Amino acid sequence: MNNLVNGLKVLLASNFVIYSKTHSAHWNVTGVHFYELHKMFDEQYNELWEQVDIIAEKIRELDAFVTISPLDQTKLSIIDPAQIVMNSTDYVVSLLNDHNRMLILLNKVFSLAEVENNQAVMNYLAERMDAHSKMRWFLKSSI
């Protein structure tokens, strides 16, 4: 299996975990800014969920198979899963840090796609960098 496939598998797992963590924040957030954060988390988890299938299909386009076990996803992910209910500020800070990690990962996988001259994957990853940068901006502006 090539490095790009492995990188995409880590990306898929990490996207799945950050999706789950953002959805958990959406369900469990409380406090003075509940409504704004609840809506922002809703928009973000829906956008992240759409990417699960797209990333999996990018892996299949490279003739590799996709791990479907949530346990496998958690093991491969660079994002730690949500394990406790947090206050609203801690949700925002935790997800902000996670999006920073996702941007680092996306840059690494982009470099792997560049080595293989896979323009389609590079284009997709560039779009994901933009999306995570925007989510990071919204989270940072909420602190």
C-alpha positions as YAML, in Angstrom:
chain: A
units: angstrom
residues:
- id: 1
  name: MET
  ca: [0.00, 0.00, 0.00]
- id: 2
  name: ASN
  ca: [1.39, 3.40, -0.88]
- id: 3
  name: ASN
  ca: [1.99, 6.38, 1.39]
- id: 4
  name: LEU
  ca: [-0.84, 8.42, -0.14]
- id: 5
  name: VAL
  ca: [-3.38, 5.69, 0.61]
- id: 6
  name: ASN
  ca: [-2.12, 5.45, 4.19]
- id: 7
  name: GLY
  ca: [-2.31, 9.23, 4.55]
- id: 8
  name: LEU
  ca: [-5.87, 9.26, 3.23]
- id: 9
  name: LYS
  ca: [-6.82, 6.51, 5.66]
- id: 10
  name: VAL
  ca: [-5.51, 8.60, 8.56]
- id: 11
  name: LEU
  ca: [-7.40, 11.58, 7.13]
- id: 12
  name: LEU
  ca: [-10.62, 9.55, 6.91]
- id: 13
  name: ALA
  ca: [-10.24, 8.31, 10.48]
- id: 14
  name: SER
  ca: [-9.40, 11.77, 11.79]
- id: 15
  name: ASN
  ca: [-12.30, 13.36, 9.91]
- id: 16
  name: PHE
  ca: [-14.64, 10.72, 11.33]
- id: 17
  name: VAL
  ca: [-13.45, 11.39, 14.90]
- id: 18
  name: ILE
  ca: [-13.60, 15.20, 14.60]
- id: 19
  name: TYR
  ca: [-17.09, 14.82, 13.10]
- id: 20
  name: SER
  ca: [-18.16, 12.72, 16.11]
- id: 21
  name: LYS
  ca: [-16.55, 15.15, 18.55]
- id: 22
  name: THR
  ca: [-18.22, 18.15, 16.92]
- id: 23
  name: HIS
  ca: [-21.57, 16.37, 16.94]
- id: 24
  name: SER
  ca: [-21.10, 15.64, 20.64]
- id: 25
  name: ALA
  ca: [-20.38, 19.33, 21.25]
- id: 26
  name: HIS
  ca: [-23.57, 20.20, 19.36]
- id: 27
  name: TRP
  ca: [-25.62, 17.87, 21.55]
- id: 28
  name: ASN
  ca: [-24.05, 18.78, 24.87]
- id: 29
  name: VAL
  ca: [-23.11, 22.46, 24.77]
- id: 30
  name: THR
  ca: [-24.72, 24.67, 27.43]
- id: 31
  name: GLY
  ca: [-24.34, 28.19, 28.67]
- id: 32
  name: VAL
  ca: [-24.92, 31.80, 27.72]
- id: 33
  name: HIS
  ca: [-23.82, 31.25, 24.11]
- id: 34
  name: PHE
  ca: [-25.71, 27.97, 23.71]
- id: 35
  name: TYR
  ca: [-27.74, 28.95, 20.66]
- id: 36
  name: GLU
  ca: [-24.83, 30.38, 18.64]
- id: 37
  name: LEU
  ca: [-22.51, 27.49, 19.44]
- id: 38
  name: HIS
  ca: [-25.24, 24.88, 18.93]
- id: 39
  name: LYS
  ca: [-25.86, 26.29, 15.42]
- id: 40
  name: MET
  ca: [-22.15, 26.59, 14.59]
- id: 41
  name: PHE
  ca: [-21.44, 23.02, 15.71]
- id: 42
  name: ASP
  ca: [-24.43, 21.87, 13.65]
- id: 43
  name: GLU
  ca: [-23.05, 23.49, 10.50]
- id: 44
  name: GLN
  ca: [-19.59, 22.12, 11.14]
- id: 45
  name: TYR
  ca: [-20.55, 18.53, 11.92]
- id: 46
  name: ASN
  ca: [-22.79, 18.37, 8.84]
- id: 47
  name: GLU
  ca: [-19.96, 19.64, 6.64]
- id: 48
  name: LEU
  ca: [-17.55, 17.11, 8.19]
- id: 49
  name: TRP
  ca: [-20.05, 14.25, 7.76]
- id: 50
  name: GLU
  ca: [-20.29, 14.94, 4.01]
- id: 51
  name: GLN
  ca: [-16.55, 14.38, 3.73]
- id: 52
  name: VAL
  ca: [-16.57, 10.86, 5.19]
- id: 53
  name: ASP
  ca: [-17.92, 9.36, 1.98]
- id: 54
  name: ILE
  ca: [-15.78, 11.56, -0.27]
- id: 55
  name: ILE
  ca: [-12.53, 10.62, 1.48]
- id: 56
  name: ALA
  ca: [-13.48, 6.93, 1.44]
- id: 57
  name: GLU
  ca: [-14.13, 7.16, -2.30]
- id: 58
  name: LYS
  ca: [-10.73, 8.83, -2.84]
- id: 59
  name: ILE
  ca: [-9.17, 5.78, -1.16]
- id: 60
  name: ARG
  ca: [-11.19, 3.40, -3.35]
- id: 61
  name: GLU
  ca: [-10.13, 5.34, -6.47]
- id: 62
  name: LEU
  ca: [-6.57, 4.35, -5.52]
- id: 63
  name: ASP
  ca: [-7.64, 0.66, -5.48]
- id: 64
  name: ALA
  ca: [-7.44, 0.31, -1.71]
- id: 65
  name: PHE
  ca: [-10.15, -0.79, 0.67]
- id: 66
  name: VAL
  ca: [-11.57, 1.28, 3.51]
- id: 67
  name: THR
  ca: [-11.68, 0.26, 7.16]
- id: 68
  name: ILE
  ca: [-15.21, 0.61, 8.47]
- id: 69
  name: SER
  ca: [-14.83, -0.27, 12.14]
- id: 70
  name: PRO
  ca: [-15.27, 2.73, 14.47]
- id: 71
  name: LEU
  ca: [-12.56, 1.21, 16.70]
- id: 72
  name: ASP
  ca: [-10.14, 1.12, 13.74]
- id: 73
  name: GLN
  ca: [-11.05, 4.71, 12.92]
- id: 74
  name: THR
  ca: [-10.27, 5.78, 16.49]
- id: 75
  name: LYS
  ca: [-6.91, 3.95, 16.41]
- id: 76
  name: LEU
  ca: [-5.85, 5.58, 13.11]
- id: 77
  name: SER
  ca: [-7.05, 9.07, 13.98]
- id: 78
  name: ILE
  ca: [-4.75, 11.91, 15.02]
- id: 79
  name: ILE
  ca: [-7.76, 13.42, 16.84]
- id: 80
  name: ASP
  ca: [-8.60, 12.19, 20.34]
- id: 81
  name: PRO
  ca: [-12.27, 11.24, 20.69]
- id: 82
  name: ALA
  ca: [-14.57, 13.15, 23.02]
- id: 83
  name: GLN
  ca: [-14.64, 11.38, 26.35]
- id: 84
  name: ILE
  ca: [-16.29, 13.87, 28.69]
- id: 85
  name: VAL
  ca: [-18.94, 16.55, 28.58]
- id: 86
  name: MET
  ca: [-17.23, 19.96, 28.66]
- id: 87
  name: ASN
  ca: [-18.23, 23.54, 29.22]
- id: 88
  name: SER
  ca: [-18.78, 25.64, 26.11]
- id: 89
  name: THR
  ca: [-15.33, 27.28, 26.15]
- id: 90
  name: ASP
  ca: [-13.57, 23.92, 26.50]
- id: 91
  name: TYR
  ca: [-15.53, 22.53, 23.52]
- id: 92
  name: VAL
  ca: [-14.45, 25.48, 21.41]
- id: 93
  name: VAL
  ca: [-10.80, 25.29, 22.49]
- id: 94
  name: SER
  ca: [-10.65, 21.52, 22.04]
- id: 95
  name: LEU
  ca: [-12.13, 21.67, 18.54]
- id: 96
  name: LEU
  ca: [-9.92, 24.62, 17.64]
- id: 97
  name: ASN
  ca: [-6.87, 22.53, 18.54]
- id: 98
  name: ASP
  ca: [-8.29, 19.61, 16.55]
- id: 99
  name: HIS
  ca: [-8.70, 21.74, 13.42]
- id: 100
  name: ASN
  ca: [-5.09, 22.89, 13.82]
- id: 101
  name: ARG
  ca: [-4.08, 19.21, 13.86]
- id: 102
  name: MET
  ca: [-6.25, 18.52, 10.82]
- id: 103
  name: LEU
  ca: [-4.51, 21.32, 8.90]
- id: 104
  name: ILE
  ca: [-1.10, 19.84, 9.70]
- id: 105
  name: LEU
  ca: [-2.31, 16.41, 8.56]
- id: 106
  name: LEU
  ca: [-3.84, 17.83, 5.38]
- id: 107
  name: ASN
  ca: [-0.54, 19.50, 4.51]
- id: 108
  name: LYS
  ca: [1.32, 16.20, 5.02]
- id: 109
  name: VAL
  ca: [-1.14, 14.24, 2.87]
- id: 110
  name: PHE
  ca: [-1.00, 17.02, 0.25]
- id: 111
  name: SER
  ca: [2.79, 16.51, 0.07]
- id: 112
  name: LEU
  ca: [2.24, 12.78, -0.47]
- id: 113
  name: ALA
  ca: [-0.23, 13.51, -3.28]
- id: 114
  name: GLU
  ca: [2.28, 15.94, -4.76]
- id: 115
  name: VAL
  ca: [4.99, 13.26, -4.81]
- id: 116
  name: GLU
  ca: [2.60, 10.98, -6.72]
- id: 117
  name: ASN
  ca: [1.50, 13.87, -8.96]
- id: 118
  name: ASN
  ca: [-2.14, 13.16, -8.10]
- id: 119
  name: GLN
  ca: [-3.72, 16.49, -9.02]
- id: 120
  name: ALA
  ca: [-7.27, 15.36, -8.19]
- id: 121
  name: VAL
  ca: [-6.35, 14.48, -4.61]
- id: 122
  name: MET
  ca: [-4.26, 17.66, -4.29]
- id: 123
  name: ASN
  ca: [-7.26, 19.76, -5.39]
- id: 124
  name: TYR
  ca: [-9.53, 18.00, -2.92]
- id: 125
  name: LEU
  ca: [-7.03, 18.43, -0.06]
- id: 126
  name: ALA
  ca: [-6.63, 22.13, -0.85]
- id: 127
  name: GLU
  ca: [-10.41, 22.52, -0.55]
- id: 128
  name: ARG
  ca: [-10.32, 20.69, 2.79]
- id: 129
  name: MET
  ca: [-7.56, 22.98, 4.05]
- id: 130
  name: ASP
  ca: [-9.76, 25.95, 3.24]
- id: 131
  name: ALA
  ca: [-12.75, 24.38, 5.00]
- id: 132
  name: HIS
  ca: [-10.79, 23.55, 8.16]
- id: 133
  name: SER
  ca: [-9.23, 27.02, 8.16]
- id: 134
  name: LYS
  ca: [-12.70, 28.54, 8.07]
- id: 135
  name: MET
  ca: [-13.97, 26.27, 10.88]
- id: 136
  name: ARG
  ca: [-10.87, 27.16, 12.90]
- id: 137
  name: TRP
  ca: [-11.53, 30.87, 12.29]
- id: 138
  name: PHE
  ca: [-15.15, 30.57, 13.49]
- id: 139
  name: LEU
  ca: [-14.08, 28.65, 16.60]
- id: 140
  name: LYS
  ca: [-11.27, 31.07, 17.40]
- id: 141
  name: SER
  ca: [-13.64, 34.03, 16.98]
- id: 142
  name: SER
  ca: [-16.02, 32.40, 19.46]
- id: 143
  name: ILE
  ca: [-13.54, 32.48, 22.35]
...
